[in-house]
């Protein structure tokens, strides 16, 4: 069975719905949609999404902030909203759906641009997250994680690497984290299939950067390297509008 998975930072779910999110889902027909930055409580999410999906949401305590939501055609055997051993719950950054064939983590990683405190929070989050997914793997779970990672890994992953070398999102300390993930056996699926392709997933809306394709690739789907033979394709849908990010995804045989 082939599973199509889409990850998308929608920059506000209610706004994205007005811009055609549900229409996109109806045409694209992926099996699972992982959304980040939903900025909504469950009662604020308009009904009207395709009826074959079930929706799970982890919202932030702070109204209109953060939040992740997963639409799935396949019924999970377990849904975990955040995790009790850290502060993922308060900012609505992680939702986990476990299926017989794999465990999926939908994650909105912190942004470190605000100040040094948030940068450290981001780095601490990365460290805890790696420990967490490694433990899942050690328990025998086949892990996929996706979302807005808020870091471009290599120079190919952003339009202006030199100008942004001192900006959070392309700091050496952040880039080393993604290298460490790879050293731990986690595969950036898009870059695995498209080693030299220049594609971005986020553009600054205030400078109309998308019109000039001056962007960053900061949205990813990662898998355990043991699952790599099952992945058939990884992609970035940079023609899909509705957010300052675009959808990314993969197709995998399970």
N, C-alpha and C positions, 0 to 999 in steps of 0.2 A: 504494500500500500504506500502510495506517495503522499506525503504531507507537505502542504505549502504554508509557510510561516511568514508573516509580515510583522515588522516592528516599525513604529512610527511615533515620533514626538509630535503631537498634534497642536501644541501650544494653545491649549484651551479647548476642551472637548465640545462645549456648546458652540463656540465659534466655528470649529471644524465641521460640525454637523451642518451648520448653515451654509458652509462652503462646499458641501457635497460628500462628507465622510461616508454616510450611509449609502449613498449612490455608488461611491467607489467600491465599498464592500460588496454590494449587490452584483457589480460587474466583475470584480476581481475574483471573488469566490474563494479566497484562501481559507484554509481549515482553521487557522488561528491568527488573530490579530492582537499584538501586544502594543498598547498605547502608553505613552508617557506624557507627563505634564498635563494631566486631564483637567486640573483646576476645578473640580466639581465634587459635590456630595452625591450620593447615589440617587437621592430624590430630585436632583437637578438634571439628571441625564435624561433627555427626551426619549420616549419610546418611539419606535419606528425603524429600528435596525432590523435587518433580515431575520425572519423568525427562526431560522435553523441554528442561530447562535444563542449561547448563554453568556451572560456578562458578569464578571467579577471585578470589584473595585477595591483598591486600597487608597483611601483619601487621606490627605494631611489634616492634622488638627487645625492648622491655620487655614482659614477660608480662602479660596481662590488661589491656592498655592500647590505646586507639585502634584502628586497623585499618579498612580498607575492603574490601568485597567486592561483586562484580557477578555476578548471575545473568543469563544471556542465552539466549534461544531461537535467536538468529541467531549464526552463527559469525563472530567478528571476523576481519579479515584480519591485524590486529596487536594484541597486548596488551602494554602497557608498565606494569610494576609500579614506580611511583615515577618518579624521573628522576635520572640520574647527576650532573646539574649543580647539585644542591642537596641538602638533607638531608631531602627528603620520605621517602626510603626508611626512615630510622631510626625514624620515628614512624608509619609506615604510613598516610599521609594521602592518597595519590593513587593511583588506578588508572585507566588510560586504555585504552579499547577503540575501535579504529578499524574502521569499516565502509566499504563503498564509498560510501555516501550521506552519512555524517557521522562526526565524531570526538567521542566521549563521554568526559568527564572526571568521575569520581566522586570527590568531595573531602570530607574531614573537616577543615574549617578550624580552626585553633587557638582555644582559649578563653583570654581574656586576664585572667580574674578573679583568678588566683592571686597574681600580684605584677607589679610594673612590668616586670620582665624578660620575663615571658611576654606582657605586652601589647605590648612592642616586637617580640618574636618574631612575634606575630600580625600586626602592621602590616607587618613585613618580608616575611612570607609572602604577604600580600595584594599587595604591590608586585611581588614576583617572579612571582606567579601571573598578574597582569595582563599583564606583559611576555611571559610564556610563551604565553598564549592569543592575544595579539595577533600574535605571531610565527607561530603555527599558521594564523591567518586570512590573514596575508600570504603564506603558502605555498600558499594556495588551499584549505585544509581548512575544511569547514563544521562549526563547533564548537558543541556543547551542553555545558554543565557544570552539575552539580547537587550538592546535599549540604547538610550542616549548616554554614552560613556563620558562625554564632555572633554575628550582629549583626542587630538590627532596624533597618530603614532609616528609616522615618518614624514619627511619633507614632501613626498608625493601626495600626502593626504591633506594638504592645504595649499591655497594659491600663493600665499606670500610667507613662506617659512622664515626667512631672515628677519622680516619686519615684526614677526610675532614670537621670536625666540625668547622674549622676556615677558610674554603674556600668558596668564593661566589658560591652559588648554593646549599649550605647546612647550611647557617648561620641561627641562631635562628630568626633573623629579617625577613629573607626571608620565612622560614618555617611557621612563625606565619601568614604571608599573606595568605598562602594556607589554614591554619586552619580557618582564618577569612572568606574566601570564603565559606567554608563548613557551618560555623555558619550563613551565610547569605542565606543558602538554595541552594548553588551550589554543584552539586554532581560530584565527580571524578568517572567516569563510570567504568573504569577498576578496580579500587580498590573496588567498590561496588560489582561487580560480582566475583572478585577474591581476597578475603580478605587476604589470606595468601600466594598467589602465588608470587614467586620471578621471575620477568621478568624486563628486562631493555630495554631502547629505544635509548641510546647513549653510545658510547664507544670511548675513546681517541685513535685516529688513529696513533699518533706518537709512542705510547708505544705498539701498536698492542693488545690493551686491549680486542678487540672483540674475538680474538683467545682464550683468557682465560676467557671470559665472566665476565670481571671486568668492570661493567657498572653502569649507572645511569638511572633511569626512570624520565625523565624530559619533556616528550611529553605526552599530555593529551587531552581527550575530556570531557568537562564538560557540564552538562545540568542543567536547572532549576529543582528542585526536583518535581515540578508538572508534568514534562514530564516523570519521572522515570517509571511509569507503562507501558509506550509505548516502552521503550528500551528492546530489546530482547537479545542483547549480546554486550559485549565490548571486544576488543582484542588487542594484540600486535603481529605484524608479524615480529618476530625477525630473521626469516630465509631469509627475503628479503634483498638483498644487493643493493649497488649503492650509499650509503652515509655512513657517520659515525653515522647517525641516522637510525632507521627503521620505517616503517609505523605503526601507531596506528589507531584504529577506533571503530565504533559501527554500529549496525543495529537497526533501530527504525521503528515502525509502525506509520504511520501518517494518 
